[in-house]
Structures are given as structure tokens and as C-alpha cells.
Amino acid sequence: MAAVTIRNLSDEAHRALKVRAAQHNRSTEAEMRAILEEAVRPEGRLRLGTALAEISRKIGLTDAEVEALERARQTRPAQPVDLG
């Protein structure tokens, strides 16, 4: 796991963070992790796989059609474009 150092955090912000951590029965470090997780991974975020599945259901795509698309999909890497 990655480690992060936060420099130049004001004393007021640090105190507020400690209070907030105590309110949630967490350490200050655990509270910072929770805040960062919530900020970068909000619960209402769009998940691509879920969105694509929902679109396919709306248009009536069947499992057999999805399997046919998977079989037809090219699996080798694309060739770079020659601009020369």
C-alpha cells in the first residue's frame, strides 16, 4: 500500500481532523483514509461495467448476442499507424 505525507497542514485543520476522528471512533490516520476514499471513490460514481450492462438490457441484448460479440472481438493488439 502507498504511504502519503501531508505537509503544512494548519493547526486548526489538524485539530478539526482529530475531533472528527473521535466522533467516528477512529484514529486520526483512519479518519484521513476514510475522507480520501470518500473523496476519490464516491458511492454514486459511475461504474463502466454496470453502465454498459444497463444499456444492453435497455436495448434488449441477449446473453447469446453478448457471447457472439465476445467471440468476434479481436484479441490481438492493434497495429500502430504508419505516419511516414
N, C-alpha and C positions, 0 to 999 in steps of 0.2 A: 504494500500500500504506500501511497505517496504521503510525504510529510510536508506541511506548509508552515512557514513562519510569517507572522503578521507584524510588521514593523510600524512604529509611530501611531499606535492606537491610543487615542486620548484616554486620560484617566477616567473621564466621565463615561465614555463608551465601555471601558473595561468594567467599571462598577455596575453599569446597567446590565451588562452581559452576565456578571456574577449573580445579580438579583434575578434575572430571567432564568438562569440555570437553576437557582434554588427553587424558584416557583415550579419548575418542571421536574424537580428531584433528580437533577443531573449535575455532573461536573461541568465546569466552565468549558473544558475541551469538548465534552459530549454535546453541549449546547451549541457550540460553534459548528460542529459537524452537522447537527440537525438543521441549523439555519442555512448552511451552504447547500446541503442536499435538497432542501425545500426550494431554495432559490434557483438551482440549476436543473432540478428534476421535479417540476410541479406535477401534482396529481392529475391535473386536467390536460396534460400535454398530449399532443397528437402522436400516436404510435403508428408508424407507417404500415406495418403488417395488419393491424386492426382496421385501419382506414381502407386498405386495399380489399380486405375480406368483406367489409361492409359494402363497398362499391360493387363487388362481384355479386353479392346477394341481391342488391337492388336491381341489377340488370338481369338477374336470373341465371347466372353462370352455374353450371352443374359441376359436380366433382369430376365427372368423366371429361368435361371440357377443360378443366384445370389440369388434369393429368395429361391430356393431349398437348396442351401448351407447354408443359414441362418437358415432354418428350421431344417437342420440336425446337426447344430452346437450344441455341448454340452454347456449348460449354467451353470452347477453346477461346483464349484471349483474342481480342480484336487486333487487327494488324494496324500499325501506325500509318498515318497518312504521309505519303512522299510529297513534300513540297518543293523538291528540287528539280 
